[in-house]
Amino acid sequence: MKIRHIIIAGAIALVASLIMSMPFTQRLEKTSLDTLFWLRHTLQQNFPGLIASEKESDVVILAIDEETYQQPGFVETPRVMWTPQYAEVISSIMQGGAKVFAFDIVLPTSVESRFKGYDKAFLRTLYKYGRSGKLVLGKVQHFGKPVKPYPGHSFAVGNEKNIRLLNLGNHSRDDDGIIRDLPLWFDQGNRTDPSMAVELAARASNEKVKFVRNKPLIINGYNVPVTSDNTMLINFNTQPDFIPSYSLADIYACSQKGNTDYFKRHFKNKVVILGAVLGLEDRKKAASHLANSREGLNVPERCILPYDANKYASTEIRDDISGVYIHAQAINNILHKNALTETPAITYALLSFPLALAVALFTLLLTPVRLIVAVFASVVLWIILVVINFNQGLVLPLIDPIIAAAITLSATLGFRFIVADKDKRIIKRAFGLYLEPAVIDQMMKEGDSPELGGEERELTVWFSDIAGFTSISEKLDPQQLVDFLNQYFDAMTRIVKEHGGFVDKYVGDAIIAVFGAPQHDPQHALHAVESAIACDKRLKQLKDSFNLPGGLNVSARIGINTGMMLVGNIGSSNRLNYTIIGDAVNLAARLEGVNKMYGTSIIASDTSIQQCGNKISVRELDTVRVKGKATPTTIYEPLHTEMANNQDLLQHFATALGNYRLRDFKTAYEQFKQLAQQGDLVSEKFSLRARAYIENPPASDWDTVNTLDSK
């Protein structure tokens, strides 16, 4: 791979990353956040740093639900006249040890003006807990005008110091209608007021909120992460009913019964928010909308009224939640110190670039299949990295880098096809006619054209020759002979390639096959022997398809040897040939001819068989000294399955060969003769040799080596 290609690929990745950091991609940030909640919810695992796996909710909901409208004390009573019930419930909850009570509803009217004294108990409750800092009323800013509590209620609670805005989406980030963050404070003319969630978290921590421009907001030692527009990203816990919800009707009935133990068990040290949990009223779509669960899956213990299963009978999973839960989630985030921290938009290019660069390099270097695997693995690893950081409270871009990687992939593929692979296509066209595809692939991988020279490497080579080819060629006209050889070469070459070798050359009817080059193959000897056996078997299957005249039969002899040899581009500057030379090559050629002396189809040297281990079956034939070599070589016959299973014959042959080497030629002769009668040609050859030694014994210094005088 050329350096300039890598630089161009890096530039493509950089441009793609910069594109994904442009302002028009901001909508993807929101989609990424929503998707992260879905991923975390879908994986159904507990991750470090999530309140779901560490703590229970510090906030509980006192729910004005459908059940409330159907129970005594509320049924057929206008909601504006529920203040006595509110007063009784608030008193019981606060006596049970709640830290602070808040209204997520606004009470703008009262019947007090018509029915004097109707709100007396409620006003006393507001006064008692409001003036002590344990009760907060809600208001809403609506089209420039606030919707405030009834003046009498406001006065009782202590006016504005105990009234906070409930607005959730009054800022630019909610332009798609989905709540992902919460305002931390609101400008109220000459003062700055904290939002309801911040106020309640501070009071639960026994602190007062102080806002200083350009200073961090700190509550209970926690530096609340603030976004660029003074909001806090909410870390929604999507466990079913993580924030406990208590029906107002049941809690009212519990208060009337005076069950103080229940209030202590469920409300002690809690932030309690009264809010509407209805099917239609105050429903919001939050960032967790892709990960919501069916409501009513984890309902807390009831006090008096039995749980109405029909209330949650529907299996529908809604994509919106009651607004009170958004406040509750934000309070939990502050108290548990696990709100989300947003990654600055300026860093998006820096975060997208590593993934895009990796994809660019993969596209340049890998084959299509490996490229698909590598890109898929990279995207999965990026998703895992983002999810891990998300579970630690840091929001990294999820979708932007993946899209940047997709852009990089497309652009780099185009560059590779048009520019980077141009030289490779030239090499393939120039040398495809006389070089093996494996050799061409190696050359393209290295990016070099063939040159003179090579390397010394241990390889395995086999030579093959058609037995009786002269007789066959004499009975065929030239076209028939060419057709026969083409059919024969095609079948044998396919097998060689299937076993990882390549055909060096065809010489007449001979085939020279090499294993272990150009690609390194640590099992080249085994693959060579296996291919020879497969070729011999295939040739027997094809004997009828050659359509040779006169009942001619086709068989081949193969000699195999393993050793050090020179391999590489050898020839002249005008014509190169990727081939092999060396003494080990010559021995393989000699062994091919040795088959004629033993009646075998395949003979392999000891160096080849030793590297095969016990993965093939062989029988030792002899130790020979071929013409032109002083060092003897032990030769073996690789066996087909049928012969390998004939253990009786092989054992008797080994015994006969042992007697032969011990100069007990008479016994060996009888044994070889018996095996020859079973059709074993090798035994027949040895029986003739043993009988010759009976008549003319070898010299006393005979070393059992069979010296061959011919090639």
N, C-alpha and C positions, 0 to 999 in steps of 0.2 A: 504494500500500500504506500503510495507516494505521499510525502509530507503535505504537498499542496492540496491534495484531495482531502486530507484530514482537516486542514485549515478551512477549506470551503465548507465542509460538513459542519464544523464548529460555528462558522458564520451563519449557516442556515438555522442551526439550533438557537443561536442568539437572537436572530431576527424573529423567529417564531415565539420565543419567550417574551420579547419586547411587545409583540402584538397582543399577547394575552395580558399584558399589564396596562393596556390602554383603558380609558374611562368607559368605553362602550361595553367592556366585559364585566362591569360591576354586577350586573344581574347574576352572573355565574357565581359570585361570592355567596350570594344568598342561597342559590340552589345547592352549592357545595355544603353549606352549613346544614340545610335541611336533610341532605343525603347522609351526612355524618351521623345525625341522630337516628336515621333509619338503619344505617349499618350497625351502630352500637346496639340498637334495639333488636335487630335481627340476629346478631351473633349470640344474644342471650347469655352473656358472660358477665362476670363481675370484674371490673377493672379498678386498679388502684386510683384513688383520688375521687371516686364517684360517691356521692352521698348514699346511693342505693346499696353500696357494698360496705359502707362504714358506719353510718348513723341513720337513725330514724328521723323522720321529719320533725323539725322544731315548730312547724306551723300546722294547725288543724283548721278545718273549715266547718263552720256552723251553717248548714245548707238550708236555704229556703227552697225546698224541692217540691215535686208534685205531691208527695206524701203529706207534706205540711198542710197543703190546701184542703186535704181530705180528713184531717183529724180534729177532734174536739179542741176548742180554744181558737181555732183558725178557720174552720169550715164555715162558709157563708158569712164570714166577717171581713169587711174591707181591710186591705193590708194597712191602710193608714191608721187603723184602730188596733194594731197589734202591739202598740207600745207597752201595755201592761205585761204582756208575755215576754217582750224583749227585756224589760226591767227584771223580771223574776229570773230569767235564764242568765242574764249577765251577772247578777248577784251570785247565783250558785256557781257559775264558772270561775268568777274572781275569788270567791271563798275557797274554791278547790285548788287555788294556787297558780292560776294563769298569770303570766307576766304582763300581758297587755291585750286589750280587746279592741278591735277595729271594725268599722262598718264599710263594706264594699258596696253598699247601697246608699243612696241619698234620700233623706226624708225631708222633702221641701215643704210639706204641708202638715197640718195637725188639726185635730178636732177640738183642741183645747179651747178655741175661740167660741165654739158652740156648746161644748160640754165642759164647763169649768171643773177643773180638778181631775179630768180624765187622764192627763199625762203626768199626774203628780208623782207617782212611783217612778216613772221613767225619768222625769226631770231630776229627781233625787239621785237616781243611779248615775245619770250623766254628771251631775255635780260632784258626787262622791269620787268617782273613778277618773273623771276628766281632770278635775283640779289636782288630783294626786299623780297625774301623768300616766295613767294606766288605761286610758280610753281615748280613741281617736275617731272622729267622724269623717266622712268622706264628702267631697264635692267634685263636680265635673265642669271643665271648661268646654262650653258648647257654642260654636259659631261666634266666638268673641265675647260671649256672656256666660258667666259662671252659673251653674245650678247648685245652689247652696242649701245647707240644712235650714229647717224652720228657725226663725230668729230666736224663739224661746229655747230650742234645743242648743243652738249655737251659744247663747249666753250662758246656759247651764254648764256647758262643757268647758267654758273659758275662752270662747271665741276662736280667733284664727290660730292661736298657738296650738290648738288641739284639733284643727281641721286641715286635711291634706287632700291634694288633687289625686283623683283616681285614674286620670288619663293614661292610656297605654301607647297610643300610636300617634301622638301629636308631634311627629318629626319626620324628616325626609326619608328615613330608612324604610318606612313602612309603605312605600308607594305601590307595592304589590298586594297590600292588604294583609300581609303575614307579619305577626309580631315575633321578632327575634331578639329585641332588646327592650330595655325599659329606661325612661328618663330618670336621671338621678336627682334632678332639681328643676324647678320652674321659676322663671323670673315673674315676680308679682309686683311690678311697678317699682316701688322704692325698696323692695326687699327680695331675697331669694329664699324660696321654701323648698325643703326636700320633698321628694315624691313620697307617696304612702309607704312603699316598700322600704325605702331608706329610713324613714321615720320609725317604723315599727322595728326594724333590725337594730337601730340605735337604742330605742327604749328597752328592747329585750336585753341589750348589753349594758343597760344603765348608763348610757352616754347621751350627750347632746351633740347634734350634728352642727358642724361649723363649716361653711363653704368659703374657701379662699381661692380667688381666680388663679389659674395656672399652678395650683397646688393639688397634690393627690388627696382623695377622699379616704380617710382612715377611720374604720369602725372596729373597735375591739382588737386593735393591733393589726387589722387586715387592710392592706392597701387595695382598695376596690379598683379593679381594672376599668378604666374609663375609655370609651371610644372617642373618635375625633369630634363627634357632635354631642358629647357629654351624656352618653347613655352607657348602660352596662349590658353586655351580651349575656343572655340568660342560659344557664346550663340546665336544660330541662331533664328531669329524671323521668324516664318513660316506663318505669315499672308500673304495673297495673295498680291504680289507687294508692300510689306511694304517699300522697298527702291524704291523711284520713279525713273523711267527710261524715259528719254527724247530722242526722235529720233534725231540724229545729223542733219538729213535733215530738220526737222521742226525747230530746233533751228537756223540753218543757214539761213533758209527763214525768220525767225523772226528777226534775226540780220540785214538782208538786208532791212527789212521794218522799222527798227529803233524802234521797240516796247520796249522801255526801261522799261515801267511799268511791262511788263511780266517778264523781267529778275529780277527785284527787288522783285516781288512777289514769284518767284520760286527758286531763287539762293542766295538771301541775307543770309549771315552768314552760308552758306553751304560749305561742302567739296565736290568738284565736281571731279569725276573720269571719264575720257574718256576711254572706253573699248569696246571690241567686245561683242555684245549680238546677237549671230548668232546660227543657228541650229546645226552647226557642229564644229565651231572653238572655241577653248579654253573652252570646257565643262568639268566640274569637278563633281565628286560625293562627296557630303558633308555629314556630320553627320545627316543632315535633310532630307536625301534622301528618308526616309520612310514617310515624312510628307510634301512633296512638293505639291503645288497647280498648277492648270493650269495657264499659264502665260496670262497676259492681262486682268485680272479680275478687276483691280483697276488702270487703266491708268490715269496719271495726265492730267490736262487741256492742250489742244493743243493750239499752238499760231497761226500758219498760215495754215499748211497743215491739211486737214480733217483726222480724225482717220480712218485707214484702218482696218475694222473689219475682213476682210479676212486673215489678217496677223495672227490673233489669233483664226481662225475658228476651228482649231482642238481641240477636247475635250481631247486629250491625256495628261496625267500627266506624265512628264518625271522625272526620278530619278536623273538627273544631272542638274547643273545650270552653268551659265557662271562664269568663275573664278573671274571676277571683283566684283561679289556680295559677295564673300568670304572676300575680302579686306574690302568692305563696311561694312559688318557685324562686323568685328573685330574692325574697327574704331568706330562704334556706341557703341560697348561694352565698349571701353575705355572712350569715351566721356560721356556715360550714367552710367558708373561705375557699370556695371552688367555682366562682364565676368564670366565664370564659374570657380569655385574653385574645384580642384580635391581632392578626398579623398586619402590619402596615402595608398598604397597597403598593408602596414604592419597592417593597422587597419581593413582590410577586414574580418579577422577572428573574431575580436571583434564585428563587425557589424552583421556578420552572426549568431553568437552564440545565441543571445536572441531568434530569430525566430526558430532556430533549437531546442533549449531547450524547448520552448513552445510546439512545435510539438511532441517532445519526451515525455513530460508529458501528453499531450492529448492522445497520443497513449497508454500509460500505464493505464490511468484512465477512458477513455470514451468508450462507446459502438460504434460499427462501424458507425451508422448513425450520432451520435453526433460528432464522430471523423471527419467525412467528413465535416460536417458543421463548426467545430472549425478550422480545417486546412484551409479550403477555406476562412473563415473570417480572419484568421491570415495573409494569403498571401495578401488578399485585403487590410487589414490595413497597411501591410508593403509597398505595392505599393502606397497607399495614402500618407504615410509618406515620401517616396522617392520623389514622385511628388511634394509635398509641399516644401521640401528642394530644389528640382531642380528649382522650381520657385523663390526661394530666392538666387539662384546662387550656391548652394552646390550640388555637384554630389556624391550621395551615390550609392553603388552597388545595382543594381536592380535584376539581374538574379542570381548572386552568392549565396545570402542567400536563394533564393527559391530552387535552386538545392541542397544546403546544407540541407534544410528542407526535400526535397524529399529523399535524402540519409538517413537522420535520421529516417524518417518515415518507410522506408523499413527495415532498420536494427533493429529498435525498435519493429516493428511488429514481426520480426523473434524471437527476444529475448522474447517478451511477450508470443508467442505461445509455445516456447520450454521450457522456464524457469518460467516466472512470473505467467502464468495461470495453471501451473502444479498442484499446491495445490487446485485450484478451481475445476479442473477436478476430482481430487480425492474425494472432498466433494460431487460433483454431483453424481458420481458413487456410493458412499457409502450410501447416504441418499435419492437418487432419488426415491426409491421404496416406501418410507413411509412418505416423507415430500412433501408438496405442492411446485411446482416450484417457487412460490413467496417467500416462506420461504428460499429455497435454494439460490435464487438470493440475498436475504438479507444477508445470511451467507457469500456468496462469496464476496459481497461488503465489509463486515466488515473483511473478512479474518480470521474468527474464526470457529472452529468446534462447534457443539452443546454442551452446558453445562447445568447442572442443574440450575434451577432458572428462574426468569422472571421479569416482571414489571407490575405495576398496571396502567391501562389505561382505558379511557372511550371508549367503543366499542359498536357495535350493533350486536346482535346474533339472529338468528332465528332457530327454531326447526320445522321440517316438518315430518308428519306422513301420511301414506296412509290410507284413511278411509276404513274400512271393510277389512283390509288386511288378517285377519284370514280366512274369507270366500274365498278370492281369493286363498290363499295358499292351502286350502283344496282341491281345484278343479284342481290343477296343480301338475304334477309330479316334482321331484326335478330339473331336467334339464330345464323344462319349466319355473319354478319359478326363477331359476338363470338367464335365458335369459331375462325374463320380468324385473327383478330388474336391471340387467345391462343396459338395454335399458332405463329404467326410471331414474336411477342414472346418466347416461351419459347426457341425455337431461337437467336434472335439474342442474347438475354441470356446464355445459357449460354456462348456464344463470348466475349462481353465479359468475363465473370468469369474464364474460363480464361486470358485474357491480362492479368489483373490490374486490370481496370477495373471500374467500377460504373455502373449505369444511374441517371442522375439523375432522369429522369422520362419518362413516355410522354405525348405530346400528340397525340391523335387517332391517326394511323398513324405518327407520328414517334417516333424514339428519340433521346435525348440521352445519350451515354456519356462518362464522364470517366476519364482515366488519370493516375496520379500522386498521387491523394488517395483516402482519407485517409492511406494508407501512402505514404511517400516511395518513388518509383520512378525511378531515374536514367535509365531507358530507356523512359519513358512514351510518347515519340513513336513509337519503333519498335513498341512493343506495340499502340499505337492503330492504326497502319497495318496491321500484321499481322492484327489482329482484323477490320479492314474487309475485307481481302482474303478472310479466312476466312468472313466473313458472306456476301459475294457468292458465293463458291463453294458454301456450304451452301444458299443460296437456290436456286441452279440445281438442286441435288440434290433439293430438296423440291417442285419445281414440280408434280409429279404427285400428291403426297400431299395437296395442299390441296383437291383435288376441286372446283375452281371451275367453274361452268357456262359453256357457250359457248366453251370452249377458252381462257379467259382466262389470260394468262401473268403471273407475278408477278416483278417486278424492283424493285430499290431503288437510290436514289442516296445517296451518302455524301460529306459535306464534312468535311475534317479541318484543324485549325489548332492551332498551339502558341504559347503566349504567357502573359504575366502576367495572372492573373485572381484575383478574390476568391472564396474557398471557405470554407464554414463553415455554421453553423446560422443560417439567415436566416428571419425571419418575425415572429410576434408572441409574446407571453409565453404564449399559450394553444396555439399551434400553430407548430412549427418545421419547417423543411425543410433538410436538408443539401444544398446546391446551389452553383452557380457563377454569377457574373455578371461582366461586363466586356466591353470592346471586342473582345478576342480571341475571346470566345464568339460575338459577333455575326458575326465574319468567317467562322467555321466554318459558321454557318447560311446565310450568303450563298453560300459555296462549294458547299453541297449543291445549291442551285438552279442553279448555273452548269453542272452536269453536263448539263442539258438543251441548252445551247448548243453543247456539244462532242460529244455522243453518248457520253458516258462514264458509268460506274457509280460511280467513286471519283475525287475530286479532293482533293489535299493541297497546302497552302501550302508555300512555300520554307522557312519556319521549321521545319516538321515534317520535311521531307525532309532538311534539313541535319543534323538530329540523328540521323537513321537511318544516316548514313554510306553505306557500300557494302553494307549488309546486306540491302537490298531492291533490286529492279530498277524503274526508273521511266523515263518519257519526259517531257521538258519539253513542255508544251502551249502556253503563252502567258503574256503578262504582262497582267494585267487591273486595272482600277480599278473595284471594286464600288461599288454605290450606297451613298452615305453615307460613303465613305472617299476621302480625297484621295490617299493614298499607294498607288501601284500594288503589286500582289502577283504574283510569278511562281508559276504553278500547274503541278502535275505530276500525271501519272496513274500511280499504283502499278500494276504489271503482274502478271498471273497468270503462272505458269510457262510456259504455252504461248506467250503473247505475248512474254515475256522471251527465249525461245529463238529467236524469229523476228528475228534480227539484221539480215537483209537488209531487211525492212520498216522496222525502226526506223532503220536508217542512211539509207534513202531518205527517210523522213519528216523526219529531222533536216536533210538536205540541202534538201528542199523548204521547210522552215520558215526555213532560212537565206536562201534566195532570196526568200522572201516578205518577210522583214524588210529585205532589201536593195532592196525595191521592184521586184524582177524578177518581177512578178505573172504574166506570161505563162508563163515557165518554171515557176514555182511551181504555176500552175494545171494544167499538163500533168502534172507530177509527182504532185500531190495526186490528180488524176483517175485516174491509173494505180493508185495505192494504194487509192482508193475502190472500184475495180473488183475488188479483192481482198477486199472486205468490210470495210474499215477505215472505221468511221463517222466517226472524228475527221478523217480525210483528206477524207471527203466534205464535212464542214462547212467545212473550210478551202478546198476547191476552189470552193465557192460564194462564199466571201468574196473569194478571189483574183479570180474572174471579175467580181465586182461592182467591185473596184478597177481592173480593166482598163478597164471602161466608165466608171467615175467615180473617177479617181485621188485619193488623199488629198492634203491640203495639203502644201506643201514642208516644214513643220516637224513633220511626223508623227513621233511618237516610238515607233511600233510597239505602243503600249499600247492594249488593247481596252477602251474605257470602256463599262461596262454601265449601262443606264438603268433596268433593272428588277431586282427582287429574285429 
